[in-house]
């Protein structure tokens, strides 16, 4: 990261992917939009409360120590996990179907 900041050089998409700065490289706009829609559909299929919690935890841990982050995750999981969502996820897995969550 420092090299890029110091030199201001351009980085190819493949190099950026290899460095972990981006997740995927697409051959064109249409392929990219299809890939992004697939990711969005996957995220949208997850339990809404779990997604909100994941966002909160990621944001919190960015600005705190590992220990504080782990404590926050434990607290969040203990207090916010929805019994209904967990049961639906487990039932759907056993029935080999996509879970249906209320937003």
C-alpha positions, 0 to 999 in steps of 0.5 A: 500500500505504501508503494502505491501511495508513495509512487502514485503508479497505476495498478492493473485490475489483475494486480489489484485482485492479486493484492486483495484490493478487489474481489473479481475482474470481469471481461466487460460491463455486462459480465460485471453487472451479472456478477454484482447482481448474483452477489446482491441476490446471495446477500439478500437471501440471508437473514436480515437481522444477521446482515444488519449485525454483520455490518455493525460488527465489521464497522465496530471492529474496524476502529477497535482492538481485536479483543474489543471486537471479539467482545462486541461479537459475543455480546451482539450474538448473545443479545440479537440473534433471532430464534425464528431466523436460526430455526428457519435457517436450520429447517431450510438446510435440513429440507434442502431449500432456500430459507424464507426470512421476514424483513 
